Amino acid sequence: MSIRVLLVSRGMFHDGLVRVLEDRPADVEIIGSAESWAEAKGMMEEAHPDVLIADYHYAEEMMADLERIAAHDNDLIPDRILFVILDENKVILYKRRQITDITIDRLIEVL
């Protein structure tokens, strides 16, 4: 069974994530890409991703909203939410921990 991933990103960051994830074995399936948090919320309701990977640029807006959504309908929240910070080579797992010195294999491991 593949891990269903929804991306919240745009531009070169988005293109890079798509290339990285599509080059992996069949265990990762990109089920959608959103260019904004508003678009991603609608896609989450329809697609029910296992993992949400977002550019850290969206983190502040998303975290406040995720808390509100979780309080009313926790089933809409993916199992894992990863915020990726490219300029610091870091992934932040929502409400959990930070992982630094990210490689492609480490990113896939976190999924």
N, C-alpha and C positions, 0 to 999 in steps of 0.2 A: 504494500500500500504506500502511495507516495504522500509526501508532506505538501499540503496545499498552501501556497504562499501568495499573499497579496502585497504588492509594493506600493509605497507612497513616496514618490520621488519624481524628478523630472530632469531633463537635460542629460549632460554627460554622466552624472551620478546614476541616473536611471538606466542609461544604456550600458554602463559598466556592470551594474547589478544583474541585468538581464543576461548579458554575455556570461558572467560567472555562473549563474544558476542554470542556464541552459546547457552549459558544458559539463554539468555534473551528471551522474547516473540518473536513471529514471525515478529515483526516490524523491526528487523535488519537482513539483509542478507549479508553475506560475499561473495562477487562476485569474489574475487581473492586475492592472496598473492604474493607479489614481494619481493625478497631478495635484490634488488638494486633499485636506482632511475631510472636508464636506463630501467630496466624491467618494472617498474611501469608506465613510460610514454607510453610505447607500450600498456600496458593493459588499460590505461585511454582512449586511442584513440578508442579501441575496445569496452570496457565495459561501458564507461560513468558513473562512480560512482557518487553518491550524496555526499559521504564523503570519504576523504582520511585520514587514521590514520597512522602516521609514528613515528618511533623511533626518538627522538630528535637528535640522532647521525647523521641523514641525513639532518637536517634542513639547515645548511649553503649551502650545495650543491643544495638542492632543491629550496630554496628561490630565489637565483639568477636566476635559470632556470625558475621558475614559473613566475617571472616578465617578462622575455623574451617571454614566451609562451603567457601570457596574452596580451602582446602588439600586437601579431599577430593573435591569435585565442582564444579569451576568453571563447569560448564554450567548450574547452578542459579541463578547470579548474573546478574541483568539487565545489559544493556550499560551502562546509566546508572542511577545512584542519586542522587537529589536530596533533600537535607534542606532544608526551607523554614523560615526563622525569620521569623515575621510581625512581631514587635515590633521587629526590626532591619531589615526590608525587605531580606532577604538570602537567597540560595540557596547552599548548599554542595554541590558535587559531590563525592561520595565519593572520597577519595584524589586529588583533583585541585586544584580552585581554588574561590575564593569569588566570587560575583557580587553586587554591591550595587546599590541603586537599581533594584529589580526592577519591571518593568512586565509586563503580560500578554504583550505581544509578545516581551519578552526571555525570559520563562519558556518560551514556546513554542519560541523559537529554541534554547534549551538542550536541549529534548527531542530 
